Amino acid sequence: MSDIRTWLESQGLAEHAELFEANDIGIDILGELEEADLKDLGLTLGDRKRVRAAQAVEAEVQAMGGLGDTNYAKGHVSTAQSHFADCIAMARRDALGQIEIANAPMPAWTTILVAQYRAGAEEAGHSPTRI
């Protein structure tokens, strides 16, 4: 089963799976589809609105991962950890497997970094501060 078919099914739009596949529309370009593209494909107004709403949800999930990346880069590891966990939960909820997979290692990685930071601070005789 293709990623686009799985996504369409999760959005209640499974009847369009063959149409999307026949037009080589995959998850990788889903976010680039505009209203006119969906109309050209022959989707009804209601289904066009459903696809556009789902695209907005995907953008929100990607933004949450981006917040994780930004906070991680700034050294705000605990905040990044929270954003990555939220991103993964949202991706699971909305059947966005590629986003989930891309962010999956980050909560564990940030947990390790926080633990190492705290251990190092305690070893140095300092009380760990917020990271």
C-alpha positions in Angstrom: 0.0 0.0 0.0 1.4 3.4 -0.9 1.9 6.2 1.5 -0.5 8.4 -0.3 -3.2 5.7 -0.2 -2.7 5.3 3.6 -2.8 9.0 4.1 -6.0 9.4 2.0 -7.6 6.6 3.9 -6.8 8.2 7.2 -8.5 11.4 6.0 -11.6 9.6 4.8 -10.7 10.2 1.2 -9.8 6.7 0.2 -11.9 6.9 -3.0 -9.2 9.2 -4.5 -6.3 6.9 -3.9 -6.2 5.5 -7.5 -6.5 9.1 -8.9 -3.6 10.4 -6.8 -1.5 7.3 -7.7 -2.3 7.6 -11.4 -1.1 11.2 -11.4 2.1 10.3 -9.5 1.1 12.3 -6.4 2.8 11.0 -3.4 3.3 12.2 0.2 6.5 14.0 -0.9 4.5 16.5 -3.0 1.2 16.5 -1.1 2.0 19.8 0.6 2.6 21.5 -2.8 -0.9 20.8 -4.1 -3.0 23.9 -4.4 -6.7 24.4 -4.8 -6.4 24.6 -8.6 -4.5 21.3 -8.7 -7.1 19.5 -6.7 -9.8 21.0 -8.9 -8.0 19.9 -12.0 -7.9 16.4 -10.6 -11.7 16.5 -10.3 -12.2 16.6 -6.6 -15.4 18.0 -5.3 -15.4 21.3 -3.4 -15.9 19.4 -0.1 -13.0 17.0 -0.8 -10.8 19.8 -1.8 -11.5 21.5 1.5 -10.8 18.2 3.3 -7.4 17.8 1.6 -6.5 21.5 2.3 -7.4 21.1 5.9 -5.3 18.0 6.2 -2.4 19.8 4.5 -2.6 22.5 7.3 -2.4 19.8 9.9 0.7 18.3 8.3 2.3 21.8 8.2 1.5 22.1 11.9 3.1 18.8 12.7 6.2 19.8 10.6 6.4 23.1 12.5 6.4 21.3 15.8 9.4 19.2 14.6 11.0 22.5 13.5 10.5 24.0 16.9 12.3 20.9 18.3 15.2 21.4 15.9 15.4 25.1 16.7 15.5 24.6 20.4 17.9 21.8 20.1 20.3 24.0 18.0 20.0 26.7 20.7 20.9 24.2 23.4 17.4 24.2 24.9 17.4 20.4 25.0 14.5 19.9 27.5 12.3 22.2 25.5 13.4 20.5 22.2 12.6 17.1 23.8 9.0 18.2 24.5 8.5 19.5 21.0 9.8 16.3 19.4 7.5 14.2 21.6 4.6 16.4 20.7 5.5 16.2 17.0 5.7 12.4 17.1 2.3 12.1 18.9 0.7 14.5 16.4 2.3 12.6 13.5 0.9 9.3 14.8 -2.5 10.8 15.4 -2.7 12.1 11.8 -1.0 9.1 10.1 2.1 11.1 9.0 4.5 8.3 9.1 7.4 10.0 7.4 7.4 12.9 9.8 7.1 10.4 12.7 10.1 8.4 11.5 12.2 11.5 10.9 11.7 12.7 14.4 11.5 9.3 16.2 15.2 9.2 17.5 15.1 12.7 18.9 13.3 12.2 22.3 15.7 9.4 23.2 18.7 11.4 22.0 17.7 14.4 24.0 17.0 12.3 27.1 20.6 11.0 26.9 22.0 14.5 26.5 20.0 15.8 29.5 21.1 12.9 31.6 24.8 13.5 30.6 24.5 17.2 31.3 23.1 16.6 34.7 25.6 14.0 35.6 28.5 16.3 34.5 27.1 19.2 36.4 26.7 17.2 39.6 30.2 15.7 39.2 31.6 19.2 38.9 29.7 20.2 42.1 27.2 22.4 40.4 23.5 22.1 40.6 22.1 21.4 37.1 20.3 24.4 35.6 17.6 24.3 33.0 18.8 23.0 29.7 
